[in-house]
Amino acid sequence: MIPAAQALSAIPLGLRQPLIDCYGEIARNFAEHRWEPAELNGGKFCEVVFFVLDGALSGTFAISPQKPANMVASCRALENQPPNAGRPGDRSLRILIPRMLPVLYEIRNNRGVGHVGGDVDPNFQDSTAVFGMASWVMAELVRIFHQISLPEAQATVNALVERKHPIVWQEGGLRRVLDPSLSKGDQSLLLLYSSTDWVEEKDLASWVEYVGLTQFRRRVLVPLHAARAIEYDMVHRRIKLTPLGSNEVETRLLPKYKI
């Protein structure tokens, strides 16, 4: 996995930072169930991605993103550029991503009104599509610019966005849950929720101030793993939150700390 700080370093900062910021906004709002169009806006993301593609194909990047006069026509112009077999990710840059951007652009720009009736909130359906497409585009860009595998690229994208909450304090490599009355298990879930990648067991034990790794494994990690709230990799001694664990944090723990 490429360290998050180095992700997409080949893209000039004037485009790279807006790209990461736009995706981060989409990912955080989706994770926090803020599905309204104004809060999960794929339009800005599409505009930045367009200029990343344009720069990668032309060899000259724009200083900052702008709004294309016509997103569909602009993307078709990218598709009409001649192929270059020697360019990494040529077909994705010219064809796949440019064909996806207009769909993503359309969902957020023209489907954010009049959602009434039905058994499922269309905003949720639309937002699921937006988040899925934006995540795929980000992973594809990371894969192309760093020439790594798709799983490595997706892990890098995941690391770009961490779920932050006031109850979890972070300073450098240290993290703490600011409610010491919580059990070590609940503190562990909150700390894992705030991270998007695997966490070393020794780090997690240190963060919850558990003395003795053996007891931490037996009393905290193994029961949480058995309940499928976490995935405990006993070979590499690392832990990751499962979707079941995320749901536990979001429904049982975080609502107590709404501010």
C-alpha positions in Angstrom: 0.0 0.0 0.0 1.2 3.5 -0.8 1.3 5.7 2.3 -1.6 8.1 2.2 0.8 11.1 2.3 2.4 9.9 -0.9 -0.8 9.0 -2.7 -1.1 10.6 -6.2 2.1 12.6 -5.7 2.6 12.7 -9.5 -0.5 15.0 -9.7 0.3 18.7 -9.0 -0.9 19.8 -5.5 -3.4 22.3 -7.0 -5.4 19.3 -8.4 -4.3 16.5 -5.9 -5.5 18.2 -2.8 -9.0 19.2 -4.2 -9.3 15.6 -5.5 -8.5 14.1 -2.1 -10.7 16.6 -0.3 -13.7 16.1 -2.6 -13.5 12.3 -2.2 -13.0 12.6 1.5 -16.2 14.7 1.8 -18.1 12.1 -0.2 -16.8 9.2 1.9 -17.3 10.8 5.3 -20.8 11.9 4.5 -21.7 8.5 3.1 -20.3 6.8 6.2 -22.3 9.1 8.5 -25.5 8.6 6.5 -25.7 12.1 5.3 -27.3 11.3 1.9 -28.8 14.6 0.9 -27.5 15.8 -2.5 -26.0 19.0 -1.0 -23.9 16.9 1.4 -22.8 14.1 -1.0 -21.9 16.0 -4.0 -20.1 14.1 -6.8 -20.2 17.1 -9.1 -17.1 18.8 -7.7 -15.3 15.5 -7.6 -16.1 15.0 -11.4 -14.7 18.4 -12.2 -11.4 17.7 -10.5 -11.1 14.3 -12.0 -11.7 15.6 -15.5 -8.7 18.0 -15.2 -6.6 15.2 -13.8 -7.4 13.1 -16.8 -6.9 16.0 -19.2 -3.4 16.7 -17.7 -2.4 13.0 -17.8 -3.3 12.7 -21.4 -2.0 16.1 -22.6 1.1 16.1 -20.5 0.2 19.5 -19.0 -1.8 19.8 -15.9 -4.1 22.7 -15.0 -3.0 24.8 -12.0 -6.4 24.3 -10.4 -9.7 22.6 -11.3 -12.5 24.5 -13.1 -16.0 23.7 -14.3 -16.0 22.4 -17.9 -18.6 24.2 -20.0 -20.1 20.9 -21.0 -19.1 17.8 -19.0 -20.4 15.3 -21.5 -18.8 16.9 -24.5 -15.5 17.4 -22.6 -15.4 13.8 -21.6 -16.1 12.7 -25.2 -13.2 14.9 -26.3 -10.9 12.9 -24.0 -12.3 9.6 -25.5 -11.5 10.8 -29.0 -7.8 11.3 -28.2 -5.5 8.8 -30.0 -4.5 5.8 -28.0 -1.0 5.4 -26.6 0.0 1.9 -25.8 3.0 3.1 -23.9 1.0 5.3 -21.5 0.1 3.5 -18.2 -3.6 3.1 -17.8 -4.3 4.6 -21.3 -7.7 3.0 -21.8 -8.9 3.9 -18.3 -7.7 7.5 -18.7 -9.3 7.9 -22.2 -12.4 5.6 -22.1 -13.4 4.1 -18.8 -13.2 7.0 -16.4 -14.5 9.6 -19.0 -17.5 7.4 -19.6 -18.2 7.2 -15.9 -17.9 10.9 -15.0 -21.1 12.0 -16.9 -23.2 9.5 -15.0 -21.7 10.5 -11.7 -22.2 14.2 -12.6 -25.8 13.6 -13.7 -26.8 11.8 -10.5 -25.8 14.7 -8.2 -26.8 17.5 -10.4 -30.2 16.5 -11.7 -31.6 13.8 -9.3 -31.5 15.8 -6.1 -35.1 17.1 -6.3 -38.5 15.6 -5.8 -37.7 12.4 -4.1 -41.1 11.4 -2.7 -42.7 8.0 -1.9 -41.4 4.5 -2.4 -40.2 2.0 0.1 -36.5 2.9 -0.1 -35.1 6.5 0.1 -33.8 7.2 -3.4 -31.2 9.5 -1.9 -29.7 6.4 -0.3 -29.7 4.6 -3.6 -28.2 7.5 -5.4 -25.6 8.1 -2.7 -24.5 4.5 -2.8 -23.9 4.8 -6.5 -22.0 8.0 -6.1 -19.8 6.6 -3.3 -19.2 3.4 -5.3 -18.2 5.2 -8.5 -16.1 7.8 -6.8 -14.2 5.0 -4.9 -13.6 3.1 -8.1 -12.3 6.2 -9.9 -10.0 7.0 -7.0 -8.6 3.5 -6.8 -8.1 3.4 -10.6 -6.2 6.7 -10.5 -4.0 5.4 -7.7 -3.4 2.2 -9.6 -2.4 4.0 -12.8 -0.2 6.7 -11.3 1.6 4.3 -9.0 1.4 1.2 -11.2 0.3 -1.0 -8.4 -2.4 -3.7 -8.1 -6.0 -2.8 -7.6 -6.2 -4.3 -4.0 -3.2 -2.1 -3.1 -4.7 0.9 -4.7 -8.0 0.4 -2.9 -6.2 0.1 0.4 -4.4 3.3 -0.3 -7.8 5.0 -1.1 -9.3 3.7 2.1 -6.4 5.2 4.1 -7.1 8.6 2.6 -10.3 9.0 4.7 -10.4 8.4 8.4 -13.7 8.6 10.3 -13.1 11.2 12.9 -15.3 11.8 16.0 -14.7 14.1 19.0 -14.7 11.1 21.4 -11.5 9.8 19.8 -8.4 12.0 20.2 -5.4 11.6 18.0 -1.9 13.1 18.4 0.7 11.8 16.0 0.7 8.0 16.4 -1.2 8.1 19.7 -4.9 7.7 20.0 -7.2 7.8 23.0 -10.9 7.4 23.7 -11.9 10.4 25.9 -14.3 8.4 28.0 -12.3 6.2 30.3 -15.4 4.7 31.8 -16.0 2.6 28.6 -14.9 -1.0 28.7 -11.6 -1.8 27.0 -13.6 -3.7 24.3 -15.8 -0.7 23.5 -12.7 1.6 23.5 -11.1 -0.8 21.1 -14.1 -0.7 18.7 -14.1 3.1 18.7 -10.4 3.2 18.0 -10.7 0.7 15.2 -13.6 2.6 13.8 -11.4 5.7 13.6 -8.9 3.9 11.4 -9.4 2.6 7.9 -6.5 0.1 7.8 -5.3 -2.8 9.9 -4.1 -1.9 13.4 -1.2 -3.6 15.1 -2.4 -5.4 18.3 0.4 -3.8 20.4 -0.7 -0.3 19.2 -4.3 -1.0 20.1 -3.4 -2.4 23.5 -1.3 0.7 24.1 -4.1 3.1 23.1 -6.5 1.5 25.5 -3.8 1.3 28.1 -4.1 -2.5 28.6 -1.1 -3.9 30.5 -0.2 -7.3 29.2 -0.7 -8.4 25.6 -1.6 -12.0 26.5 -4.6 -10.9 28.7 -5.6 -8.3 26.1 -5.8 -11.0 23.4 -7.7 -13.4 25.6 -10.1 -11.0 27.3 -10.7 -8.4 24.5 -9.6 -9.4 21.0 -10.6 -13.1 21.0 -14.2 -12.4 22.3 -14.7 -9.5 19.8 -13.4 -11.8 17.0 -15.7 -14.6 18.0 -18.6 -12.1 17.9 -17.4 -11.1 14.4 -17.1 -7.4 15.5 -13.4 -7.5 14.5 -11.2 -9.6 12.3 -8.2 -10.6 14.4 -5.3 -11.8 12.3 -3.4 -13.9 14.8 -0.6 -14.7 12.4 0.4 -11.1 11.8 -1.0 -9.8 15.1 -3.2 -7.1 13.6 -6.9 -6.2 13.8 -9.5 -4.6 11.6 -13.1 -3.7 12.3 -15.8 -5.7 10.4 -19.0 -4.2 9.0 -20.8 -5.7 12.0 -18.4 -3.9 14.3 -18.9 -0.6 12.4 -22.6 -1.0 12.9 -22.2 -1.6 16.6 -20.2 1.6 16.9 -22.6 3.7 14.9 -25.8 2.4 16.6 -24.7 1.8 20.2 -21.6 3.9 21.0 -21.5 7.0 18.9 -25.1 8.2 19.5 -24.2 8.7 23.2 -21.6 11.4 22.2 -23.6 13.5 19.8 -22.4 17.1 20.0 
